[in-house]
């Protein structure tokens, strides 16, 4: 059974936090997979961010991607699968919500834009 069916309390928490902090974000369930999708508009671009919930959420980390636009110059802190490297494995646990992952993904995009402008990626940030 999918986590969002077996854990309605957690699903309600995820929905509430996303609605409160990221209005306009959407939870989508397609082919049994749940995702959160957010359009982020910066001064330089518009990004479509997608976070994928693992089947055993919240006991496994979410995976985040920038689906649009295509990222330039093979950015730092991105895996070959195009998944964003947002955190150290020790930084997450069952209490980490999709809202927190989305915070990190947005921070990643801001660092990416600065990196494109020639700044160094902060050493204290994993994403």
Secondary structure, DSSP 8 states (H G I E B T S, - for coil): --HHHH-HHHHHHHHHHHHHHSTT-EEEEETTEEEEEEEEE-SS-EEEEEEE--TTTTSS--EEEEEES---S--SSB-TTS-B--S-GGG--TT--HHHHHHHHHHHHHHHHHHHTT----TT---
